[in-house]
Amino acid sequence: MNIDFSKNLTVDELLGQIDSETLIGSKSSLTQNEERPSSSDIQELRASAELLISAGDYALARNILLAMIQNGELVGWALRSMGRTYEIEGNIERARRCFQDAIAYEPHLDAYRCLASLEIRSKNDAAAADALERSLNIRNLDPKVRFEIHKASGNCWMRAQRFEKSEHHYKRALAIDPTSDQI
């Protein structure tokens, strides 16, 4: 499969071009004559994408990220990074979609935090609280992290004027750390 990287494709357009089996890893997008990229190659691609993002070349960084997604490599990270580039450029809808896709592909705490942060900046506190609540389903969260998520959820629900939900999260945070003076 070939993707035209001269276009700035949306995640939806990209996913429409990529065989869904490629994304879930049951079938490689590489032909039998090609080798899968080595882990050092993947890390070099990741470093290159990070460098391009830090340099402000978001379109070129997205080309690398799309190639990584196409090959099924670090898909969750690539989607989160792509979302960050769109967010920096002010394309909130594309950023939101990337973060949501990253969560669907790999429910990683960083993806939930990115989505919640985006929603808070968009003045959508209920959606931010919802994302934070869903992150609480991640297994083996450190108690300090769980405390911070409950506190942030309570704050979001408070701004959304959903006081019963806010109180619930504040109580859960205090149950984790009853000595906290942050609640």
LOKEFI-581105 format. One record per atom (N, C-alpha, C, CB): x, y, z; residue in one letter. Coordinates in steps of 0.001 Angstrom, whole numbers, plus 524288, in hexadecimal, padded with zeros to 5 digits. Each point is the difference from the previous one (the first is absolute). Glycine has a CB too. Example, Ala and Ser with C-alpha at 12.3 -4.5 7.8 and 13.67 -1.06 7.14 Angstrom:
833867E9C681E78a
7FC86804A680000a
80384804B080000a
7F89C7FB6B804DEa
80606808AF7F852s
80334804A68003Cs
7FCFE80442802DAs
804A07FD8C7F79Fs
//
This chain:
8033B7FB7B80000m
7FCC58048580000m
80371804D080000m
7F8DC7FB27804A4m
805AE808AA7F832n
802D7804E57FFD7n
7FC5D8046980194n
805F57FC927F8F4n
7FC0B806D580A68i
7FD1780498801A6i
802BE804B17FDB5i
7FCD87FBB480861i
80021807E87F591d
80226804C17FDC7d
8011A803D880464d
7FB227FE8C7F785d
809D98020480A03f
8017B8035E80451f
8004F805B67FE65f
804D97F88F803D2f
7FA2E8089C7F746s
80017805797FE6Bs
7FB04802BF801CBs
805A07FDBA7F83Cs
7F67B7FF4680963k
7FB2080230801F5k
800137FFC7805EFk
7FB1D7FD407F7D5k
802678068180AA8n
7FF3F7FFCC805A4n
7FAF67FCFD800FFn
804D4808A78017Cn
7FBB17F2487FF5Dl
7FB7A7FCB0800CCl
7FE15800648059Cl
803337F9F57F905l
7F7AC805A580796t
7FDEB7FF9380543t
800C67FA66801CBt
7F9598073A7FE70t
806187F7F48069Cv
8006E7FAB880210v
7FBD27FC867FD88v
803AA8037C8087Dv
7F79D7FE9A7F6E2d
7FBD27FCF37FD91d
8016B7FE6C7FA70d
7F97B804AF8058Fd
808BD7FEF47F775e
801907FECD7FAA6e
8044A7FBE77FFECe
7FD8A8090B7FD44e
806327F7838064Al
8043D7FC328005Cl
7FDD77FAA380155l
806348070F802C4l
7F68C7F8C780136l
7FDEA7FAF7801ABl
7FC9E7FD8C7FBC0l
800398031580945l
7FD5D8002F7F390g
7FCFD7FDF47FB9Fg
803757FD847FBE0g
7F952806C7801B3g
80B8C7FB047FDE5q
803A37FDE57FC1Fq
802EC7FB3D801F8q
800EF808E67FC6Eq
7FF5D7F698808B2i
802FE7FBAD80240i
7FC547FB7A80117i
8068A8063C803FCi
7FB187F53F7FA92d
7FD0F7FB4580119d
7FF5B7FF87805E6d
803687FB8F7F7CAd
7F7CD803C380A1Ds
7FF1F7FFD6805A5s
803007FB9880296s
7F73A803D37FE93s
809CB7F80C7FEA6e
802FB7FBB780248e
805A18019F800FAe
7FA337F9957FB77e
807C980A1A8018At
80555801E0800D1t
80066802B08053Et
801478010C7F65Dt
7FACB8022F80AF7l
80037802E2804E7l
7FFC07FC6E804C0l
7FBDB807787FB79l
801497F43C80436i
7FFA67FCA08048Fi
804337FBD87FFFDi
7F67F801A280048i
80CC17FE4D7FBCDg
804A87FCC580014g
7FF437FA697FE3Bg
802DF8058E80702g
7F8967F9027F6FBs
7FF567FA9D7FE61s
802317FF027FA96s
7F8237FF8980590s
809228049D7F7A0k
802397FF6E7FACDk
803C4804817FF1Ak
7F7E47FB5D7FC9Fk
80C958039880162s
803E58040B7FF23s
7FEC48030C7FB10s
806B37FA938049As
7FA8D80A897FB7Fs
7FF4A8032A7FB52s
804AE7FF6F7FC58s
7FA828065380520s
809567F6BB7FC80l
804A97FF497FCD3l
7FF647FB207FC99l
8058880474806E4l
7FCBA7FBB67F49Bt
7FFCF7FB5B7FCB8t
803D87FC0180213t
7FD5D805587F829t
8026D7F5F2805CFq
8035C7FBDC801EEq
805C4801217FEFAq
7F8B77F9BC7FE8Cq
8087A809567FD7An
80572801257FEB8n
8024A8045280368n
7FE287FD337F6E8n
7FE82805A780BECe
801E28044180341e
800A67FE168059De
7FB94806A17FA27e
808047FBC780895e
800C77FEBD8057Ae
7FD1B803F480355e
808C47FBF27FE11e
7F5828025280676r
7FDB6803A3803C9r
804528038E801F7r
7F8FD7F97B802B0r
805B880B627FE50p
803FB8037F8021Bp
801F97FDEF8053Ep
7FBD7807A97FB60p
809337F8E880590s
802347FE40804F5s
7FE75803D280449s
807937FBAB7FB5Cs
7F921802B480978s
7FE938037780454s
80362804E47FFF6s
7FD277F8438054Fs
807BF807467F8EDs
80345804B57FFBAs
7FE0C803AA7FBB4s
807BC7FADA8034Fs
7F648802F17F851d
7FDBB803477FBE2d
7FB2C802E08020Dd
803607F9C67F91Ed
7F96780372809D8i
7FB448025D8022Ci
801818045E803C4i
7FB167F7777FF0Di
808D88079980432q
801A880407803AEq
8024E804B67FD27q
801B17F910806B3q
800E8806007F4E5e
801FC8045E7FCDEe
7FB87803217FDA2e
808197FADF7FE08e
7F3E0802688001Bl
7FB6B802BD7FDF2l
7FD68803378044Cl
7FEA87F8DE7F95Al
800E6804CB80B41r
7FDA1802C780463r
80330804E48014Er
7FC677F77E80389r
808BB807E67FCCAa
8035F8047680136a
7FF93804317FBC9a
806217FA08804CAa
7F988804507F64Bs
7FF7F803C77FBB6s
7FADC802F680062s
805857FA457FA4Cs
7F645802ED806D2a
7FAEB8028C8008Fa
8001C803DC8048Ba
7FB8A7F80D7FC49a
806C18066480817e
800538037F80488e
8033E804D87FEB9e
7FF207F847805FFe
8051F807057F72Al
8034C804677FE75l
7FCFF803BB7FC75l
807F97FA52800C6l
7F53E8038F7FB6El
7FCF98034A7FC6Al
7FBAE802EC802E3l
801F47F9C07F8B6l
7FB98803A180B0Bi
7FBF38029F8030Fi
802608047B80322i
7FADD7F79C8008Ci
8098E8075F801F3s
8027B8042780317s
801E7804797FC8Ds
802AD7F95080697s
7FE878058B7F479a
801B08040E7FC58a
7FB60802C87FD71a
8081E7FADA7FE5Da
7F3308034880299g
7FB61802867FDD5g
7FE897FE3C7FA8Bg
802428076F80568g
800207F4687F8A4d
7FEA97FDFD7FACBd
7FC027FB9B800A8d
808FF802657FC59d
7F2307FF2D804BFy
7FBE97FC498016Dy
7FE447FC9B7FB6Dy
7FD1980647806BFy
802A97FBF17F499a
7FE487FCF37FB74a
803D27FB877FEEAa
7FBAC808067FC34a
8095D7F91B803EDl
803DB7FBE97FF05l
7FFFF7FC0280474l
8057F806637FAE2l
7F9DE7FB6B809EAa
7FFAA7FC658046Ca
7FB597FC587FF53a
80434806B0805E0a
7F7687FB757F85Dr
7FB567FCB67FF2Cr
800F27FBF17FBBFr
7FA4F80776802CDr
808CE7F9D77F93Fn
801447FC137FC04n
802C47FB5480270n
800A9807137F93En
803067F9FD80A33i
802C87FBBA802A9i
7FC317FD018037Di
8087B805257FFCFi
7F44C7FDB280309l
7FC3F7FD7C80383l
7FC297FC997FCEEl
800D98078D80642l
7FD6C7FA567F542l
7FC7C7FCE37FCB9l
802A87FB047FE13l
7FB75808397FD42l
809887F8308016Ba
802E67FB5D7FE4Ba
800647FC0C80472a
805218057A7F9A0a
7FBB07FC6980B11m
8003D7FC7F80481m
7FABE7FD52800DAm
806E2805B380418m
7F4E27FD407FB76i
7FAC77FDBF80099i
7FF0A7FBFA7FBC4i
7FCBB8084E8040Ei
804BE7F9047F72Aq
7FF417FC727FB97q
802B77FAC9800F8q
7FF56807B17F9FBq
805347F87C8087Cn
802F07FB3B8010En
7FEA37FD8B8053Bn
8071C803977FA96n
7F51B7FEAD80828g
7FE4E7FDC0804EDg
803F1800978045Dg
7FADD7F9D07FAE8g
8087180A22804CEe
80421800D4803D7e
7FEB6804AA80376e
806947FC287F9D1e
7F96E8030080B41l
7FF0980426803D9l
7FB2A803317FE92l
8099F8006C801DAl
7F2397FCE87FCC2v
7FB568029E7FDFDv
7FDA5803BB80405v
7FE4A7F83D7FA57v
801308060A80A88g
7FDCB8036680403g
80332804F1800B5g
7FC6C7F82C80470g
808B8807337FBF5w
803718048380095w
7FFA58038A7FB34w
806097FAAE805AAw
7F9EC802FD7F5B1a
7FFC9803177FB2Aa
7FAEB803217FFB3a
805987F9477FB7Aa
7F6108045480606l
7FB05802D27FFEDl
7FFF68046E803FAl
7FB827F7D37FD1Bl
806A7807438078Br
800548042D803ECr
80364804797FE05r
7FED07F9668072Cr
8059D805447F67Fs
80384804077FDF7s
7FD74803067FB90s
807AA7FA8780290s
7F58B802B87FA19m
7FD4A8029B7FBBCm
7FBE0803BA80233m
801967F83A7FA17m
7FBA880604809EBg
7FC278035880288g
80275804F18022Eg
7FAD07F81C80225g
809C48075A8001Ar
802B7804948021Br
80166803E27FBB5r
8038A7FA7180732r
7FE06803907F43At
801578039C7FBBDt
7FB2E803017FE3Ft
807397FA027FD16t
7F4648033C8027By
7FB2A802AE7FE6Dy
7FE51803EC8042Dy
7FD427F8127FAD5y
803638067C80A16e
7FE838039180437e
80354804F67FFCAe
7FD427F85680597e
807C4807137F99Fi
80385804897FFABi
7FE57803897FB85i
807697FAB2803BCi
7F6FA802F37F7E9e
7FE518030C7FB72e
7FA8580240800A6e
805AA7FA607FA7Ce
7F7B580432809B6g
7FAC480214800F7g
7FBA67FCEE7FD76g
8041380885800B7g
7FD207F2EC7FD2Cn
7FBFF7FCB97FD99n
7FDDD7FC5380438n
80466800837F6FCn
7F80A8019080C1Di
7FE107FD4E804A3i
7FD167FAFE7FEA0i
7FF5F8089A8047Bi
7FD7D7F77F7F776e
7FCF87FB507FE9Ce
8038A7FB767FE67e
7F8A7805CA7FD26e
80B457FB547FFA9r
803A87FBD87FE72r
8031A7FE11804AFr
800A6803E37F707r
800EC7FFB680C59a
802E87FE81804B6a
7FCA57FC7180367a
80515808787FFBAa
7F60B7F91C80110r
7FC647FCE280330r
7FF6C7FA8B7FDB2r
7FB2D80826802B0r
804317F7927F830r
7FF587FAE77FD71r
804DC7FC99800AEr
7F9F3804237F978r
80A9F7FE2A8060Ac
804DD7FD05800BDc
800627FDE78058Cc
80469805867F93Ac
7FA657FDCA80AA1f
800497FE3D80570f
7FC037FBB28010Ff
80317808EA802B1f
7F83B7F7B27FB28q
7FC067FBF0800ACq
801A57FAED7FD64q
7F91D806E580064q
8092E7F97A7FAFEd
801E67FB507FD4Cd
804797FD7580301d
7FD50803E97F76Ed
806127FF5480ADAa
804567FDE880323a
7FDE67FD01804B1a
805C5807717FD26a
7F6357FAA180556i
7FD987FD5880478i
7FD837FAEB7FE43i
7FE658089B80460i
7FEF47F77B7F72Ca
7FD7D7FB3D7FE0Ba
804097FBDB7FEA3a
7F8998055F7FC92a
80BC87FC5380150y
804067FC417FE6Dy
803207FE14804AAy
800888045F7F754y
800E97FF3A80C20e
8033F7FEB280485e
7FE7C803AB80478e
807867FCCC7FA34e
7F52F8016880965p
7FE34803748043Bp
8046D8015B803C6p
7F7127FC137FF3Ap
80BF8807BB7FF57h
804A1801B5802E5h
7FE9E80500802FFh
806277FBEF7F939h
7FBCA8048B80B8Dl
7FECE8048280341l
8014C805207FD3Dl
801AA7FA87807E4l
802A08059A7F545d
8018A804C77FD46d
7FBD6801AC7FC0Ad
809707FD8880134d
7F42E7FEBA7FC1Ea
7FBF3801547FC2Ca
7FB3580255802B4a
803387F8CB7FA1Fa
7FB43804EC80A4Dy
7FB9C8022E802F3y
8014380585801E1y
7FD617F6F1802CEy
8075A809D27FF12r
8018B80531801D9r
8000A803F27FB8Er
805587FBD680705r
7FC91802967F471c
80002803887FB71c
7FA768018F7FE90c
8083D7FBD57FCB5c
7F4478005080324l
7FA928011E7FE99l
7FD798038780417l
7FF647F75B7FB57l
8016B80771809A5a
7FDB1803368041Fa
80216805947FFC2a
7FF067F807805A3a
80603808957F98Bs
8025C8052D7FFA9s
7FDB6803177FB6Es
8083E7FC74803FDs
7F72F800F47F794l
7FDAA802817FB65l
7FA6E801C580138l
805957FA707FA0Bl
7F76E8023680884e
7FA8A8014F8013Ae
7FFBD8047F803ECe
7FD5B7F6AA7FE44e
806328097A8057Fi
8000D80452803C0i
80120805207FD2Fi
802FA7F9E880727i
800E6806177F564r
8013D804C97FD0Fr
7FB97801907FC4Er
809727FDB080096r
7F3617FE777FDDFs
7FB88801167FC99s
7FB208016E80321s
803BE7F9DC7F969s
7FCF0806A880BBEk
7FBAA8015E80386k
7FBC27FBD680010k
801DE809627FE5Ak
7FFB27F1C8800E1n
7FC5E7FB9B8001Bn
801647FC98804BBn
7FED88002A7F602n
7FFFA801E780EA3d
801A67FD77804D5d
7FD657FABA800E8d
8017E808C9803A2d
7F9AE7F6957FAB5a
7FD667FAED800B6a
802C17FBC37FCD0a
7F76B8049780196a
80A207FCAB7F9A8a
802D47FC2D7FCC7a
805607FEE280250a
7FB2E8031D7F803a
80751800DB80A31a
805147FF3A80286a
7FF6B7FC60804B1a
802F5808EA7FD06a
7F9117F7FE80626a
7FF157FCB280496a
7FED27FA6C7FE55a
7FCAA807C1804FEa
800667F7AE7F6CDd
7FEC77FABE7FE03d
804F97FD237FE60d
7F738803337FCF4d
80C457FF7680056a
804F17FD907FE67a
803327FE73804C7a
7FFFC8054B7F7B7a
800367FE3080C1El
802E77FEC7804C2l
7FD987FB60802E5l
8029B80963800AEl
7F8307F67D7FF91e
7FD5C7FB938028De
801547FAE07FD48e
7F8B5805F2802BFe
807497FA197F820r
801427FB327FD1Dr
8059E7FE48800FAr
7F980802887F926r
809FB80136807D7s
805747FE8C80113s
800887FD1E8052Ds
802F0807BE7FADDs
7F9547F8E980896l
800267FD3D80501l
7FF637FA1A7FF5Bl
7FC5B807F680438l
801F47F64D7F732n
7FF767FA637FEF3n
8052E7FD5E7FEAFn
7F708801C97FCE1n
80D138014780287i
805267FDC57FEEAi
801D77FD21804DDi
8022C807307F97Ai
7FF7B7F40D805C0r
801CA7FCD48046Br
8053D801FD80218r
7FB407F83F7FC47r
80583806C1808B1n
80502800F98029Dn
801C6805AF7FFE3n
802597F7047FDABn
7F9F580CA180286l
801858057B80065l
80252800F280566l
7F8EE802BD7F998l
80B388003280693d
8025A80186804EDd
7FBF2803148032Ad
80921800367FBEDd
7F68C7FEFC8092Bp
7FC30802E980327p
80081805EA7FF7Ep
8000F7F89780628p
804A7809717F946k
800B1805A57FF54k
7FD8A801D47FADCk
808537FF9D80547k
7F84B7FD337F6ACv
7FDAE8014E7FAE7v
7FA117FFAE80068v
807FE7FC947FB36v
7F6147FF4F8074Ar
7FA597FF61800B6r
7FDC8804A480316r
800FC7F6217FFC6r
801CB80B9980447f
7FE688049680309f
7FF88804C17FC72f
804657FC5680803f
7FFA2804A47F4CEe
8000A8048D7FC87e
7FB987FFC47FC01e
809A5800A580131e
7F5387FAB27FCDBi
7FBBF7FF737FC28i
7FAC28012A80291i
805357F9427FB08i
7F9F4804A7809AAh
7FB1680129802BFh
7FF86805D580122h
800237F70A80402h
8041D80B617FDA4k
7FFEC8059A80123k
7FEC1803187FB07k
8068E7FEB08074Ek
7FC14800007F463a
7FF10802C27FB0Aa
7FA6C7FF0D7FE15a
8098E7FF2B7FDB6a
7F4807FC08802E3s
7FA937FEDD7FE78s
7FC388034280337s
8028C7F6DD7FD75s
7FE7A80973807A8g
7FCAF803398035Cg
80005805AC7FE4Dg
801BF7F9ED80757g
802D6808157F753n
80064805707FE35n
7FCF0800D87FAF2n
808D0800AD8043En
7F7AF7FB9C7F820c
7FD2C800827FB03c
7FA1B7FFD5800DFc
807897FBCB7FB4Ec
7F6C58007A807DDw
7FA5F7FF9C80106w
7FE0D804E6802D4w
800B87F62880073w
8028080C1A802F0m
7FE81804D1802BDm
7FF31804667FC10m
805067FD2C80804m
7FEAA803737F452r
7FF6F8041A7FC00r
7FB507FEFC7FC7Br
809A98016480031r
7F5057F99A7FF18a
7FB6F7FE9B7FCC9a
7FAF08004F8032Ca
805B87FA267FA8Ea
7FAC08076A80A5Dq
7FB9B8008F8039Aq
7FD117FADC800D5q
7FF31809447FD27q
803C87F286802F1r
7FDE37FAD380149r
802127FE9F8056Dr
7FF887FD137F657r
7FE268054780D93f
8021D7FFFA80546f
800007FA9F8028Df
7FCFB80913800C3f
7FF277F3B07FE00e
7FFE17FABB8024De
804927FCB57FE0Be
7F6388008C800ACe
80B157FFF67FA53k
8047C7FD267FDD8k
8051A8023980222k
7FAE07FE067F7D6k
8054280716808A7s
804A5802848022Ds
800F77FE1580590s
7FE6F807EE7FA5Cs
7FD877F80D808C6e
800827FE3A80566e
801D07FA508003Fe
7F8FC80650802A4e
804E67F6717F9F8h
8018A7FA767FFD3h
805EC7FF7A7FF24h
7F70D7FD9E7FC73h
80B0D805427FFD5h
805947FF8F7FECFh
803668026280450h
7FDCA800467F67Ah
80066803F380BC9y
802F7802338045Ey
8002F7FC2E80491y
7FD6B809097FD32y
7FE3B7F46A803E7k
7FFE57FC1F8043Ak
803A27FB6E7FECDk
7F6C38029080214k
8093E7FBB87F90Er
803847FBB07FE7Cr
805B38019C8008Er
7F9367FCA77F9C6r
807FB8082E804CFa
80555801EA8009Ca
8018380027805C4a
7FF128054F7F7C6a
7FD6A7FC8F80B83l
8011C800378059Cl
800757FA9380266l
7FB508087F80067l
801F27F3AE7FD63a
8007C7FAA6801E0a
8057D7FDE07FEE8a
7F65B7FE9F7FE84a
80BF1803337FD39i
805547FE5A7FEA2i
803FE802CA80372i
7FD297FE527F6B8i
80212806C080A20d
8039F8031C8032Ad
7FCE3803928039Dd
806DD7FFB17F8DBd
7F79E7FE5180BB5p
7FCCA8031980391p
802CE804C58024Dp
7FB537F7D180212p
809C3808607FD93t
802F7804648022At
800B7804777FC0Ft
8049C7F9A5805CBt
7F97C805997F57Cs
800DC803E87FBF6s
7FD16805078013Ds
801397F8E07F974s
8016780B6C805B2d
7FD7D8051B800A0d
7FED1802687FAA4d
804B6801508089Cd
7FBBB7FB897F349q
7FF0A801DB7FAACq
7FA4B7FF8C7FE64q
8090D7FD727FDD0q
7F3DD7FFF180555i
7FA7F7FF347FEA8i
7FCB2803DD80302i
8018C7F6767FE2Bi
//
